[in-house]
Amino acid sequence: MSLRSRLILPLITVGLAVGGYLHLVWMPRVVAAAEANTLRMVERQRDAVIEGLVPLLLGGELDQVFETLGMQRTRNPEWTGVLLTDSKGRRLYPLAGEPVAMERAGDTVKRLETPITFLGSDLGRLVIGVDVEPALDAVRTQIHEAEAWLALALALLVLTMLVTVELAVRRPVRQLSRAALSLAQQRFDHPLPDGGSREIIALVESFGTMRGNLKASQAALKRNLDDLGRLHTDLERFTYIASHDLQEPVRSIVMFSQLLERRFPASIDTEAREFLEHIVRNGQRLSHLVEDMLAYNRLTRQASRREQVDLNELVREVLVGLEDAIDESAATLDIGELPEVTCNGIEIGQLFQNLLSNALKFVRDGVPPKVQVRASEREDGWEFTVADNGIGVPPDFRCQVFELFRRVAPSARYPGSGVGLSICRYVVEHHNGRIWIGDGEEGQPGCTVHFTLPKAVEEADQAA
């Protein structure tokens, strides 16, 4: 219900209630009181007439009686008839044979009958017919005029309130609402209302302050985002250049260390040879780390093009690249039926390659790896699992392993840079999914990596 209706309906209800009370309760009471007043006035006039008739009747002056009663009828038009009889009931006025008009058609006539006595003697009886309708009609007319003026006052009050509400409340609220919609659309130039009640003015001032603060905050946020974007771009560029420039020195260190060991074997004692092997081993590790940094940098910089991809075919291509590791570890792979999804095939291929290579690398001594890949449909997408029987991940480290350069297994036994799972998390989150690590099969060592991919890709993500 609108504000206007909330204000007008109670006024109309009160006006109807007052009008109904006036018409149904107050007016009948006023009419009855007017009727009683009219009858009391006629009774006073009757008593005065009787006082004048008593000496005339005692003196037998019937001509004066006729003249007196005729004069009273002329003076009092509400008297519809007068009848005067003697003590024996004989008509004295009007004369016998003349009609006595005590009633009028359609009118209510009150009959007042009074005995005439003097010192206990019965002189006769006076009957007067009184028509009270003219007096009642005048009262009703006054009441109807009062009702009309009341209705006019109520209409003017309603009209005044409508205009006041429109100018002081509804129009400023509409303007404020349009300003709020413009603010929701990141437009800060919509004019604010410049009038209204004190409460509306206070509300407008508070809204203007809020809009100004929001505009300033948005400008500051834009500047910060621009600065952050420039810093991110500079950092990516620095990371790429640094990683690229580090490759050649690292290769040179490894190559010259190996060359020194081969050309001068007699001049190098056992301790020196151990030092050279340590240099070569750490140089190769640094080389792998630089390569992984470049791979991560290239992944975050390249444009993401998404299309319908058959994951069965994609995983088969990944397994071709892992054939040597599979043969070397005598691994058993169980690849279930996988769906078609809308994704970036290169990124999802990198995701499966990293997860499968980890399953083939982090194995227990003397236990051939067993790897199982499954997909299950959910209401909002697909959930994939890559399960193995390897060394597993302790529960306390299952979130940390997705951080860049974070390792859990000892590097001397399990080589790596700690970038692989970071790439996996980036790929999954870039596809609006999530990734986590669970336990292996019940009662068995190992771990299970879960990740989800949505069935539909948002348009903004497709354009990314």
N, C-alpha and C positions, 0 to 999 in steps of 0.2 A: 504494500500500500504506500502510495506516495505521501510526501510531507503535506502537500496541499489537501489531500483527502483526509489525513489524520487531523488536520485543524478544522476543516469545514464540516465534516460529518458530525462531530460533537455539537457544533453551533446549531446545525440544522435540527439535530435531535432535541436539543434544549428548546429551540424555537417551537417545534411541533408539540413538545410536552407542555410548554406554557400556553400555546394556543388552544390545545385540547382542554387544559384545565380551565382557561377562561370561558370557553364555549360550553363545556359540559358541566362544570361545577360552579364557577363564579357567576356566570350570567343567570342561571336559574335562581340563585340566591338573591341577586340584585333585583331581578324581576319580581320575585316574591316580596322582597322588602318594599319595592315601589308600589306593588298592589296593596300591601298593608298600609303604607303611608296614605295612599289615595283614599282608602276606606276610612281611615281615622279622620282625614280632612272632611270627608262627607258626613261622618258622624258628628263632628263639631258643628258643621253647617246645619245638620238636622236638629241638633239640640237648640241651636239659636232660633230656628224656624218654629220649633215647638213652643219655646218661651214666648214668641210673638203670637202664636195661635191661641194660647190658653185664654187670655182676656177676650179675644174675639169670640171664641166658642162660648164662653160664659155669658157674653153680652148678646149672643145670637146674631152677630154681624157677619153673615155669610158672604155678603158682597166683598167685605174686606178680606175674608178668608180666601175667596177666589182670586182677588187681586194679589194677595201676598204669595200664594202658591204659584200663580202664573209668572210673577216677577222672579221667583226663585228658579223656575225652569228656564227662564230666559237667561239668567245670569250663569246658570250651571248647565252648559250643553251636555255634560257627561251624564246628566239625569235623563234616563230614557222614559221614565214615567213616574207619576205621583198619584197615590190613591189615599183619600182621607175618608174614614167612616166614623159614625157616631158610636156611642156606647152600645147601641143595639145592632150594630153592624150595617146600618144603612149608609149608602154612599152619599158623601157630602161634596166630594170633588174627585174627579169631574162629575158633571151631572149624569144622572142615570141615562143610559143609552149611548153615551160617548165612549169611544174605545180607550182602554188604558194600555199604552205601549210599554210593557215591562221588558221585552226582549227584542233584539234585532237579529236578523238572519245572519248566522255565522259568527256572531259576537258572543262574548262571555259577559253576562250581566249579573251583577251581584244584587241581591234583594235584601234591603234593610227594612225590617218591620219593627216599629216601636210603639208601645201604648202611650196615650196622653192622659195624664192624671193630674188632679189638683186637690190637695188636702185629703188624699185617699179616695177621692171620687174619680171614677172612670169616665173620661170625657170622650174617648174615642181611640182610634188607632191610625197611625201614619205609616204608609209603606212607600219606600223610595227605591226605584230601580237605577242602579249605577253601572254605567259602561266604563270599565277600567282599561279597555284596550288602547285608547289614545295615549294615556300616560305610559302604559307598558311599551307601546310602539316607540315613543320618544326615548325611553330608556334603552330599548334594543338598538335603536339607531346610534345612540351614543356609544354603546358597547361595540357595535360593528365598526364605528369610526376608530375607536381605540384599538381594535384588533388590526384594522388596516394600517394605522400609524405604527403599531408594533411590528407588523410584517415588513413595512417599509424600512423601519429602523434596523430590523434584522438583516434585510437584504443589503442595506448600506454598510452594515457592520461586516457582512460576509464579503462584499465587494472590496471594502477597505482592507480587510485582512488578506484577501487574495492579492491585491496590488502590493501590500506591504511584504507579504511572503515572497512574491515574485521578485521584487526589487532588492529586498534585504537578504534573502536566503537562496531561493532557487536559481536566480540568474548568476550570482557569484559562485554557487556550488557547481553549476554547469561549466562555467569558465575554468574553475579550479580542476574539475574532472578532465576537461580537454587538456589543460596544462599537465596533469598527471599522466595522461596517455602519451603526450608528446615527450615527457620525461622518460617514460618506459621505452620509447623509440630513440633514446639518446639525443633528443632535440631539446635544447635549453632556452630557446628564444620565444616560446609561446607567451603572450601577454597574460599577466595575472589580473584578477578582478580588482577594481579600485574603489569599491564601495561595499555596502552591506552592514549588517549588525556588528556590534563590537566583537562578538564571538567569532563571526566570519572574518573580520579584519585581523583578529589575532591568529586565526587559523591560516589565513593567507600569508601573514608575516612569517609564521613558523615554516610554512611550505617554501616560501622564497628563500629563507635561510638554509633549509635543507637542500634545496636545489642548488644554491650557490656553493655549499660545501661539497655536494656530490660532483658538481662541475669541476671544482678545484681538485678533488680527489681523482676524478677521471683523467684530468690533464696530467697530474703527477704520476698516475699509474701508466699513462701512455709514455711519458718521458722515461719512466723506469723500465718499461717493456722495451722501448727503443734502445735504451742503454744496454739492457740485458741481451737483446738480440745482437747488438754489435759485439758485446763481449763474447757471446756464444760463437758468433761467426769467427771472431778473431781467435778464440780458443780452438775451434775446429781447424782453422787454417794452420795455427801454430802446431797443433798435434800432428796434422798430416805432414807438414814440412819437417818437423823434428823427427817423426818416425821415418819418413822417407830418407832424410839425410843421415840418420843413424845406421841405415842398412849397410852402406858401403864401408864405413869404418869398422863395423862389427865383422863383416865378411873378411876385411883385410887382416884384422887381428887373428881370426881363426885360421885363415889361409897361411899367413906367415908363421904362425906357431907350428902348424903341421909341416910346413916346408922346412923350418929350422930343425924339427925332430927327424925328418927324413934325410936331410943333407949332411947333418953333423951328428950321426948317431954315436960315433966314438968319443966325441968331445962332451957329450952330455951324460952326466952321472944319473944315478937312480933318482935322487932327490930332485934334480932339475927336470927329469922326465915327468915326475909326478906334478911338478909345478906347471909344465906345459899342458899336460892332460887336464889339469884343473882349469887353465885358461881356455882351452878348447871347449870343454864341457860348458862352462859358464857363458862363453861367447855364443855357442850354439843356442843355449837357453835364451840369451838376450836377443838373438836373431829371431827366434820363434815369438818372443814377446812383442818385438817390433812389428812382425808380420801380422800378429793378432790385433795389435793396435790399429794398424792400417786397415785391416778388414772391418773392424768395428767402426772406424771413421768413415769408410766408404759406405757402409750400410746405413749410417745415420744421415749421410749427405745426399744419397741418391733419391730420385723421385720414385714414388711408389705407384706402380701401375697394376691394377687388379683386374683379374679375369677369372673365368670359370676354369678350375684346374682339377683334373682327376688325380687324387692323392695316391691311388694305387700305382699309377704310372710314375708319379714323382718319386715315391719311395723306392721303386725298382731302379730308377736312375741313381739314386743316392747309394744303394747297395752295390752298384757296379763300381763306384769309386772306393768302396770299403772292402772290396774282395780280398786284398792282401791281408788286411787286419782280421777278417773273418777266417781266412784259411790259417793264418798263423796261430790264432787262439783256439781253433777248432770249435768255433761258436755255433750254437743252434739258434736259429731265428724263426719265430712264429709270427707271421704278419697276417693279421685278420683283414676282413673286407673293409676298405676305407671309402668314404663318400667323396663326392665332388663338392668343392666349396669355391666361393668367390674370394680370391686372395692374390697376393703377389707370389708367384711361383718361385722366384729366386729366393725370397726371404724364407718362405715355408720350407724350401729345400735345405737352406742353411740350418733351419731349426731342427729338422729331422737328422741331418748329418751330424750336428753337434751332440744331440741326445744319443744317437746310436753309437757314435765313436766313444762317448763317455762310458756307455754300457760295455763296450768291448775293451776299454782301457782299465777301468777301475774294477779289476777282478780279484778273487781270492787265489792264493797259491794252490796250484794243483786242481783247481775247479774250473772246467771249461765254462765259458759264459753262456747263459741262456737268456735270450731277449724276446720279449713278447710285446707286440704293438696291437692295440685295440682301439676301436672308435664306437661310441654309443651316442644315440640321438637324445637330445634334451629338448625341453620346450622352447628355449631361446637359442639353441645352437647345437654344437657337437662338442663332446668331451673326449679327448684322446689320452691314452695312457701308454707309456713306454716303461715296461717293468723288466728288471734284471735280477740276477742272483749274486751280484757283486758285493763289494765291501759296505755299501749303503752309506747313508749320511746321518750322523747323530741328530736327534730331534732339536737340540739347541742351536744347530748350525744350518737348519733347513731354509731359513730366510736369508742368512748371510751369504750363502754360496752364490746367490744371484747378483751380488755386488761386484763391481769391476775389480779385478785382480785379487779377489778373495778365494783362497784355497783352504781345503780341509785336509786332504790326503798329503802325506810327505812328498815333496818335490823330487827327492833323490830316487824314490821308487816309482812314482807316477808322474811323469813329465807333463808340463802344461803351464799356461800363463795365467789361468783364472779369468779368462775373457769369454770362454765358450758359453757358459750359462748366462752371462750378462747379455750376450747377443740373443740368446733364446728369449729372455724376458723382454728385451726391446721389441723383437719380432711379434711376440704374442700380444703385448700391450698396444703395439702399433696397429694390430688387427682388432682392437677392442675386446680382447680376451684376457684371461689371467692364467698364471702358471704357479704350481706349487709342488712340493715333494711329499709323498706319503711313504708308508712302510711297504716292505716287500710282501710277498704272499704270506698268509697267516702261518706263523711258526717257522718261517724261512728267512734267511738273511737276504740282503739286497734292498733295493728301493724302487719306488714307482713314481715317475714324473707324470703329473697330470697337467693338461692345458686345455683351454677351451677356445673355440672359434665360433663367431656368430654365423647364423644362416644368411642374414642380410647384412650388407655393408652400407653404412651411412653415405649419402651422396658427398658430404664434405670429406670423408675419408677417401672415397674413390678419386676425388679431385686432388688429393694431397700428393 
